[in-house]
């Protein structure tokens, strides 16, 4: 059995409703991701600062980051932007 490498990191906060919307979208589209809980994981907090991620949700692949302002237009999920980010990396 081959382990699938998951490159998509999801900077997440459990109490953030936008994080829940994004997680549902990623799961619905079978996009694998790793949760980086910035409330409980010191390494996730540190990485968020290094990549200038100051709010959740945020997605990171390699050195590329998609921030909350890129993921949402007010309260609407920008699905095309997310899919482009995931597929272009």
Secondary structure by P-SEA (a helix, b strand, c coil): cbbbbbcbbbbcccccaaaaaaaaaaaaacbbbbbbcccccaaaaaaaaaaccccccbbbcccccccccccccccccaaaaaaaaaaac
